[in-house]
Amino acid sequence: MYQDSIRPAPLDGFSTMAFSDRVTRLCAAGAAHSCQARAAGLDEALAALGVARGHLGHLVPDGVAAAAIRHNRQIFQLLDGKTDNAPPSFLAFLPLNDRGARAMVSGRFDSGNPDLALVSREDEQVAAIYIWLIFSPGSLVTTLRALAPLLGRIAPAGCPLFTRAVTGHTARLFPAMGFVPARSVYAQAPGDLLALPARTGFPEFRPEALAQKPGDGIDIRVARTMEDMMKCFTVRAATYMSEQECPYEEEFDGNDFCATHFLGEIDGEPAGCIRIRYFGDFVKIERLAVRQEYRTSRLAFRLVREALGFCRQKGFRRAYGHSRHDLTRFWGLFGFRPIAGRASFRFSEVEYVELEAVLDTGGDSIAIGADPYVMIRPEGAWDRPGPLDLSSRQPDARRQQRVDARMRKLRAAAKSTPSRAGGRDARA
């Protein structure tokens, strides 16, 4: 029923990035009158930076800006189309490669004197974008309108944006645009760093470092045993049946044994869970639950990220879900957006909206043609040898002899037993 309503987003700057609806509408309303952004020459850029320095005070030194522009001339964008006597408006940004994105979210990126080895050149792939400076005296809306096609060129598939609020105005503006504290997603991010996801959500730039802070005690795994399933059911009963007075037959709806469940534990104690169901070419993410005493942890974020990463590995490019109105912002951190034109609906005495997300598989999803052993490994552990890998590498000679003997008997029996067709022909 829902497959036709879930469609990938068109590739332009604002529809691939999760800007707030208000900003998207505001910029779309005057798109025909937008200024055009263009790469500034070095002298133009330094002159414009000097003007901005007179308004804002201390900014990066000319030498730092010049080195960045020589590294990638797209970094400094002037806005054409303003009146001759107006101060120059510009956007300055740093397109980060994968190493740069990892450094950014772990607090190791110095935006005042950036290591250019972490910044993408014009012909290199961009993993994230750091908005260095927006200077737009008069009207910021025209600058934001110019940002959309620029983002579409730099990262046509979308990527996270990072920035910092350096004035009182931007401290109010950036949250209204959809930015959230980066630390709410990446535990090691600096406290003043803001982040805005692509529609596909926030990627895990360095899962081995970011998935778990030392001492947080969080463990997330696919529920493979009945004991794990019982732990998931216990968490859901405590969360939905006890806290929210959900009837048993509504919470345990008959779909649990045709779904994949992730169990989250903190210091060995069942603390959260999430469920995934599969429909044709999309997945449904549902039944996210975290026990009340663990809601100050990052477990909810981790559960959703693990579940979506699992779906990407399986090759799904679209995800669907239901959300209360007050939780759509949370799901937006992972690329979910309300489905346009779909009315809200109610169940369990709660109003819900339908959400969709486009998942970027990154080209590493499992497909026919992969190592056949990958297909027979435990779900979600496709990158590690499974029981059958080990069996193939350490054959049991005695077992092999027994198997060979059984196969010889079966072949001999097959040769000595005529088929039904052969029997009829012989009797005819």
C-alpha positions as CSV (number, residue, x, y, z in Angstrom):
1,M,0.0,0.0,0.0
2,Y,2.8,2.4,0.8
3,Q,5.4,1.5,-1.8
4,D,4.2,4.1,-4.3
5,S,4.3,6.9,-1.8
6,I,8.0,6.4,-0.9
7,R,10.2,8.0,-3.5
8,P,13.8,9.1,-3.5
9,A,14.4,12.8,-3.1
10,P,15.4,14.9,-6.2
11,L,19.0,15.8,-6.3
12,D,19.3,19.5,-5.4
13,G,20.8,21.2,-2.4
14,F,17.8,21.7,-0.2
15,S,16.0,18.5,-0.9
16,T,19.1,16.3,-0.2
17,M,19.9,18.1,3.0
18,A,17.5,18.0,6.0
19,F,16.8,21.8,6.3
20,S,13.7,22.8,8.2
21,D,10.5,23.2,6.2
22,R,10.5,26.9,7.0
23,V,13.8,27.5,5.4
24,T,13.0,25.4,2.4
25,R,9.7,27.2,1.8
26,L,11.4,30.6,2.3
27,C,14.1,30.0,-0.2
28,A,11.9,28.4,-2.8
29,A,9.5,31.4,-2.7
30,G,12.1,33.8,-4.1
31,A,14.3,31.4,-6.1
32,A,13.7,33.4,-9.3
33,H,15.3,36.4,-7.7
34,S,18.3,34.7,-6.1
35,C,21.8,35.9,-6.3
36,Q,24.3,33.6,-8.0
37,A,27.3,32.2,-6.2
38,R,30.6,31.9,-8.0
39,A,34.1,31.0,-7.0
40,A,36.1,34.1,-6.0
41,G,39.6,34.8,-7.2
42,L,42.2,35.0,-4.5
43,D,42.4,38.8,-4.4
44,E,38.6,39.2,-4.5
45,A,38.3,36.7,-1.6
46,L,40.8,38.4,0.6
47,A,39.3,41.8,-0.1
48,A,35.8,40.5,0.8
49,L,37.3,38.9,3.9
50,G,38.8,42.2,4.9
51,V,35.4,43.9,4.7
52,A,33.8,41.2,6.8
53,R,36.6,41.5,9.4
54,G,35.6,45.1,9.8
55,H,32.1,44.1,10.7
56,L,32.7,40.9,12.7
57,G,36.1,41.5,14.2
58,H,38.6,38.6,14.4
59,L,38.4,36.1,11.5
60,V,40.9,33.7,10.1
61,P,44.2,35.4,8.9
62,D,44.6,36.1,5.2
63,G,47.4,33.5,5.0
64,V,45.1,30.7,6.3
65,A,42.3,31.7,3.9
66,A,44.7,32.0,0.9
67,A,46.2,28.5,1.5
68,A,42.7,27.0,1.7
69,I,41.6,28.8,-1.6
70,R,44.8,27.6,-3.4
71,H,43.9,24.1,-2.2
72,N,40.4,24.3,-3.5
73,R,39.2,27.4,-5.3
74,Q,35.6,26.6,-4.7
75,I,36.0,27.2,-1.0
76,F,35.2,30.9,-1.2
77,Q,32.0,31.8,-3.0
78,L,31.0,35.4,-3.9
79,L,27.4,36.3,-4.4
80,D,26.7,38.3,-7.6
81,G,23.5,40.3,-8.1
82,K,23.6,42.7,-5.2
83,T,23.7,46.5,-5.7
84,D,27.0,48.1,-6.5
85,N,27.3,50.0,-3.2
86,A,26.4,47.0,-0.9
87,P,29.2,45.2,0.9
88,P,30.1,41.9,-0.7
89,S,28.3,38.9,0.5
90,F,30.0,35.5,0.5
91,L,30.0,32.0,1.7
92,A,33.2,30.3,2.8
93,F,33.1,26.5,3.5
94,L,35.5,23.6,3.9
95,P,34.6,20.4,2.0
96,L,35.9,17.6,4.2
97,N,37.1,14.2,3.0
98,D,36.4,11.1,5.1
99,R,39.4,11.8,7.4
100,G,38.3,15.4,7.8
101,A,34.8,14.4,8.7
102,R,36.1,11.9,11.3
103,A,38.4,14.6,12.7
104,M,35.5,17.1,12.9
105,V,33.1,14.8,14.9
106,S,35.8,13.7,17.2
107,G,37.0,17.2,18.1
108,R,40.3,17.0,16.3
109,F,39.6,19.5,13.5
110,D,41.0,23.0,13.9
111,S,38.8,25.3,11.9
112,G,41.0,28.3,12.7
113,N,44.0,26.8,11.0
114,P,42.7,23.7,9.1
115,D,44.9,20.8,8.1
116,L,44.4,20.9,4.3
117,A,45.1,17.1,4.1
118,L,41.6,16.8,5.7
119,V,40.0,19.1,3.1
120,S,38.8,17.8,-0.3
121,R,40.2,19.2,-3.5
122,E,37.8,20.1,-6.3
123,D,38.0,16.6,-7.9
124,E,37.7,14.6,-4.7
125,Q,34.6,13.2,-3.0
126,V,33.1,15.2,-0.2
127,A,32.1,13.4,3.0
128,A,30.9,16.5,5.0
129,I,30.9,20.3,4.7
130,Y,32.0,22.7,7.3
131,I,30.4,26.2,6.8
132,W,33.4,28.4,7.7
133,L,31.6,31.8,7.4
134,I,28.5,33.3,5.9
135,F,28.7,37.1,5.5
136,S,25.5,38.7,4.2
137,P,24.9,42.2,5.4
138,G,21.3,43.2,4.8
139,S,19.4,40.1,3.8
140,L,20.6,36.6,4.7
141,V,17.7,35.0,2.7
142,T,19.4,35.7,-0.6
143,T,22.5,34.1,0.6
144,L,20.6,31.0,1.8
145,R,19.0,30.8,-1.6
146,A,22.4,30.8,-3.3
147,L,23.4,28.0,-0.9
148,A,21.0,25.4,-2.4
149,P,22.5,25.0,-5.9
150,L,26.0,25.3,-4.4
151,L,25.3,22.3,-2.1
152,G,23.8,20.5,-5.0
153,R,27.0,20.8,-7.0
154,I,29.4,20.0,-4.1
155,A,27.5,17.0,-2.7
156,P,24.7,16.0,-5.1
157,A,23.8,13.0,-2.9
158,G,23.8,15.1,0.2
159,C,26.1,15.0,3.2
160,P,26.2,16.4,6.8
161,L,26.8,20.1,7.3
162,F,28.7,21.4,10.3
163,T,29.1,25.0,11.6
164,R,29.4,27.1,14.7
165,A,27.3,30.1,15.8
166,V,29.7,33.1,16.1
167,T,27.1,35.8,16.7
168,G,23.8,36.1,18.6
169,H,22.0,36.2,15.3
170,T,23.4,32.9,14.0
171,A,22.8,31.3,17.4
172,R,19.1,31.8,16.7
173,L,19.3,31.3,12.9
174,F,21.1,27.9,12.7
175,P,18.6,26.0,15.0
176,A,15.8,27.5,13.0
177,M,17.5,26.1,9.8
178,G,17.5,22.6,11.3
179,F,20.9,22.4,12.9
180,V,21.2,20.5,16.1
181,P,24.1,20.1,18.6
182,A,26.6,17.8,17.0
183,R,27.2,16.1,20.3
184,S,23.6,14.9,20.4
185,V,24.7,12.6,17.5
186,Y,28.5,12.2,17.8
187,A,29.5,11.8,21.5
188,Q,33.0,13.1,21.0
189,A,32.0,16.3,19.0
190,P,32.9,19.7,20.5
191,G,30.2,21.3,22.6
192,D,29.8,24.3,20.3
193,L,29.7,22.4,17.0
194,L,26.3,22.3,15.2
195,A,25.2,19.7,12.7
196,L,22.6,19.2,10.0
197,P,22.1,15.8,8.4
198,A,21.5,14.9,4.8
199,R,18.1,13.4,4.1
200,T,19.8,10.0,4.4
201,G,20.7,10.8,8.0
202,F,23.9,11.2,9.9
203,P,26.6,8.6,8.8
204,E,28.9,6.8,11.2
205,F,32.2,8.4,10.1
206,R,34.2,6.2,12.4
207,P,32.1,3.5,14.1
208,E,35.1,1.9,15.8
209,A,35.7,5.2,17.7
210,L,32.2,6.7,17.8
211,A,30.0,3.7,18.4
212,Q,30.8,3.5,22.0
213,K,32.6,5.9,24.4
214,P,34.8,4.2,26.9
215,G,32.8,3.4,29.9
216,D,29.3,3.9,28.5
217,G,28.6,0.2,28.7
218,I,26.4,0.1,25.6
219,D,26.1,-3.1,23.6
220,I,23.8,-3.5,20.6
221,R,23.2,-6.8,18.8
222,V,20.7,-8.6,16.6
223,A,18.4,-10.7,18.8
224,R,19.3,-14.3,17.8
225,T,18.1,-16.3,20.8
226,M,14.8,-16.7,22.6
227,E,16.5,-15.1,25.6
228,D,17.3,-12.0,23.6
229,M,13.7,-11.9,22.3
230,M,12.4,-12.1,25.8
231,K,14.6,-9.2,26.8
232,C,13.2,-7.2,23.9
233,F,9.6,-8.1,24.9
234,T,10.4,-7.1,28.5
235,V,11.6,-3.7,27.5
236,R,8.6,-3.1,25.3
237,A,6.2,-4.2,28.0
238,A,7.8,-1.8,30.5
239,T,7.8,1.1,28.0
240,Y,4.5,0.8,26.2
241,M,2.2,-1.4,28.3
242,S,3.2,0.0,31.7
243,E,4.1,3.6,30.9
244,Q,1.7,4.3,28.0
245,E,-1.1,1.8,28.9
246,C,-0.9,0.1,25.5
247,P,-3.0,-3.1,25.5
248,Y,-1.2,-6.4,25.1
249,E,-2.7,-7.4,21.8
250,E,-1.8,-4.0,20.3
251,E,1.9,-4.1,21.4
252,F,2.4,-7.7,20.6
253,D,0.8,-7.6,17.2
254,G,1.7,-11.0,15.7
255,N,4.6,-9.5,13.7
256,D,7.5,-10.2,16.1
257,F,8.5,-13.6,14.6
258,C,8.6,-12.3,11.0
259,A,10.9,-9.4,11.8
260,T,14.5,-8.6,12.9
261,H,15.0,-7.2,16.4
262,F,18.0,-5.3,17.8
263,L,18.6,-5.5,21.5
264,G,20.4,-2.8,23.4
265,E,22.0,-3.5,26.8
266,I,23.8,-1.1,29.2
267,D,26.2,-2.8,31.5
268,G,24.5,-6.1,30.7
269,E,21.0,-4.9,31.5
270,P,18.3,-5.0,28.8
271,A,17.7,-1.3,28.2
272,G,16.3,-0.8,24.7
273,C,15.2,-2.4,21.4
274,I,14.0,-1.7,17.9
275,R,12.2,-3.8,15.2
276,I,12.6,-4.0,11.4
277,R,10.1,-5.5,9.0
278,Y,10.5,-5.9,5.2
279,F,8.2,-4.9,2.4
280,G,9.3,-5.3,-1.2
281,D,11.8,-2.6,-1.8
282,F,11.6,-0.8,1.6
283,V,11.8,-1.5,5.3
284,K,9.6,-0.4,8.2
285,I,11.4,0.8,11.3
286,E,9.3,0.4,14.4
287,R,8.9,-0.4,18.1
288,L,11.8,1.7,19.2
289,A,11.7,1.5,23.0
290,V,14.2,2.6,25.8
291,R,13.5,2.0,29.4
292,Q,12.8,5.2,31.4
293,E,16.0,4.9,33.6
294,Y,18.2,4.8,30.5
295,R,16.8,7.7,28.5
296,T,19.6,10.1,29.3
297,S,22.0,7.7,27.5
298,R,22.7,7.7,23.8
299,L,21.0,4.3,23.4
300,A,18.1,5.5,21.2
301,F,20.4,7.1,18.7
302,R,22.6,4.0,18.6
303,L,19.7,1.6,18.1
304,V,18.3,3.6,15.1
305,R,21.8,4.0,13.5
306,E,22.5,0.3,13.9
307,A,19.1,-0.7,12.5
308,L,19.5,1.6,9.4
309,G,23.1,0.5,8.9
310,F,21.8,-3.1,8.9
311,C,19.1,-2.2,6.3
312,R,21.7,-0.5,4.1
313,Q,23.9,-3.6,4.1
314,K,20.9,-5.6,3.0
315,G,20.6,-3.3,0.0
316,F,17.4,-1.4,1.0
317,R,17.3,2.2,-0.2
318,R,14.1,3.3,1.4
319,A,12.7,3.2,4.9
320,Y,9.3,4.0,6.3
321,G,7.9,4.6,9.8
322,H,5.2,6.1,12.0
323,S,6.0,8.8,14.5
324,R,4.2,11.0,17.0
325,H,4.2,14.6,16.0
326,D,6.5,15.6,18.9
327,L,9.1,13.0,17.8
328,T,9.5,13.9,14.1
329,R,12.5,16.1,14.9
330,F,14.3,13.1,16.4
331,W,13.6,10.9,13.4
332,G,14.7,13.8,11.2
333,L,18.2,13.4,12.5
334,F,18.4,10.1,10.6
335,G,16.9,11.4,7.3
336,F,13.2,10.7,8.0
337,R,10.7,13.3,6.6
338,P,6.9,13.4,6.8
339,I,5.4,12.1,3.6
340,A,3.8,15.0,1.7
341,G,0.1,14.8,1.2
342,R,-0.5,12.0,3.7
343,A,-2.9,12.8,6.6
344,S,-2.1,11.9,10.2
345,F,-3.9,8.9,11.7
346,R,-4.5,7.4,15.1
347,F,-4.0,4.2,17.0
348,S,-3.7,3.4,20.7
349,E,-5.3,6.8,21.3
350,V,-2.2,8.6,19.9
351,E,-1.9,10.7,16.7
352,Y,0.8,9.6,14.2
353,V,2.3,10.8,10.9
354,E,4.0,8.7,8.2
355,L,7.7,9.2,7.6
356,E,10.1,8.2,4.9
357,A,13.8,8.2,4.4
358,V,16.2,7.5,1.5
359,L,19.0,5.2,2.5
360,D,22.4,5.6,0.9
361,T,23.9,2.0,0.6
362,G,27.3,3.4,-0.2
363,G,27.9,0.6,-2.8
364,D,28.8,-2.0,-0.2
365,S,25.4,-3.7,0.2
366,I,25.2,-7.5,-0.1
367,A,24.2,-8.7,-3.5
368,I,24.4,-11.8,-5.7
369,G,28.0,-12.2,-6.8
370,A,29.4,-11.6,-3.3
371,D,31.4,-14.3,-1.5
372,P,28.9,-17.1,-1.0
373,Y,30.0,-17.5,2.6
374,V,28.8,-14.0,3.3
375,M,25.2,-15.1,2.5
376,I,25.3,-17.8,5.2
377,R,26.8,-15.9,8.0
378,P,24.7,-14.8,11.0
379,E,22.5,-11.7,10.2
380,G,24.3,-8.5,10.8
381,A,27.7,-10.2,11.2
382,W,28.5,-10.4,7.5
383,D,32.0,-9.0,8.0
384,R,33.1,-11.8,10.3
385,P,33.6,-15.5,9.5
386,G,30.6,-17.6,10.6
387,P,30.3,-21.2,11.6
388,L,30.3,-22.5,8.0
389,D,33.4,-20.4,7.2
390,L,35.2,-22.2,10.0
391,S,33.8,-25.5,9.0
392,S,35.3,-25.1,5.5
393,R,38.7,-24.1,6.8
394,Q,38.9,-26.8,9.4
395,P,37.4,-30.0,7.9
396,D,36.6,-32.9,10.2
397,A,38.1,-36.0,8.5
398,R,35.8,-38.5,10.3
399,R,32.7,-36.5,9.6
400,Q,33.8,-36.3,5.9
401,Q,34.2,-40.1,5.8
402,R,30.6,-40.5,7.2
403,V,29.2,-38.0,4.7
404,D,31.0,-39.7,1.8
405,A,29.7,-43.1,2.9
406,R,26.1,-41.9,3.0
407,M,26.4,-40.2,-0.4
408,R,27.7,-43.5,-1.9
409,K,24.8,-45.4,-0.5
410,L,22.3,-42.8,-1.8
411,R,23.9,-42.9,-5.3
412,A,23.8,-46.7,-5.3
413,A,20.2,-46.8,-4.2
414,A,19.3,-44.3,-6.9
415,K,20.9,-46.5,-9.6
416,S,19.1,-49.6,-8.4
417,T,15.6,-48.1,-8.1
418,P,13.8,-47.6,-11.4
419,S,11.8,-44.4,-11.8
420,R,8.0,-44.7,-11.9
421,A,8.1,-43.9,-15.6
422,G,10.7,-46.6,-16.2
423,G,8.7,-49.1,-14.2
424,R,5.6,-48.6,-16.3
425,D,7.6,-48.8,-19.6
426,A,9.1,-52.1,-18.4
427,R,5.7,-53.6,-17.6
428,A,4.0,-52.4,-20.8
